[in-house]
Amino acid sequence: MRWPSFGLRHDRAGWFQSDVSPGSTFWSNTQQVASSRPTQETAVGLSAVFRAITLICDTVSTLPIAVYREGSRRPVELPRVLVQPAADFSYDEWVWAVVFEALTSPAAYALIMSRVGPGLRPSQLEPLGRSRITVEDNRGGPVVHRLDGQEIDRENLWRLRFAPRAEQVGLDVIRCAAECIGQGLAAQNYGRRFYADAAVPTTVLLADPGIHQDDINRAVAVWDSTHGGRRGTAALAGLKPHNMSITPEAAQALQSRQFNVQEVARFFGLPPESIGTDSGASRTYANLEQRSLDLLVYGLDPKITRLENRLNPLLPPGHYCKINRGALLRTDLEARYRSYQIGIAAGFMTVDQVRELEDWEPLSTPVDKPALGVVA
């Protein structure tokens, strides 16, 4: 496999070449495994990273999108590039793919396969995986883009960056969070080995002084035969069972994994609660809408805005697109109906606007029905 540079150096070592050896301490295992550089493929093996990425991709790709003429708030028909941007991708699948690449690479790229209209706007954009594109950002020299090792004209590439820099490449979140992801994968791997090896017994039989080893061995055999996967009563002369609690080392691993989830959330700009942990501070949510608002404001809105700005040049002149953030802020039914009632009573909403928000047919057909000619 050829590794792309993106103007940066990427290590070839895999995560699990430095394995956790049984019996060593948790933190030494962590440092040993974390010494390898994460890749796009191995980073998503950490549940917190997987959840953070899929949460963003799922949400952004399924939010409704509309196209408007400048000066109008009445949507027109979606152009084909926002219906099926690539041959084998619907719009939601295409957005999921490019957002995933933008989150796990310095930039997401798509190859422009066809163009339409007087300005030769891109109409088909094939998403490109991280391993296919190499960017040679030579300081003081020309920037060279290569597709599968062959130089390609930058004009034939569409690009999305969530963390742009002055250079051609953006920040690589996976690289920036390498140590954090390494710690998490090490703890995950340690837990797997810890429970698979079963090096710590759940029960210890404490022997009184003077009991012969042969008697101890027979008593252990009786205990195992009585309690091997079932409940029963064992008579053990001179031996007392003692339950083992979780070891300090295992407890340290559990605490570290919880803290690691919080760190991953910070790297991806998400509220920790959205990926399955608490923020470490005392906080309650009044309702689901407030939780969704936190997710939108702090995690998703900047990414949605950058995506909109990269989609607008694909539209006919005088048109722009808008991704509906309001779909993420759906409240409970009673609260929505109360807000609609207030809007209609105050005069800044109509019944048809309310019905549109609820995805219902309008009661009346507008006289100035917009032309649906933007299909290229």
Helices and strands as residue ranges (DSSP letters): G 15-17, H 26-34, H 40-43, H 47-62, E 65-69, E 75-76, G 80-82, H 91-104, E 108-116, E 121-128, G 130-132, E 133-137, E 143-147, E 150-152, G 154-156, E 157-160, H 173-176, H 178-197, E 203-207, H 213-227, E 239-243, H 248-267, G 272-275, H 288-295, I 296-300, H 301-311, G 312-314, E 319-323, G 325-329, H 333-346, H 351-357
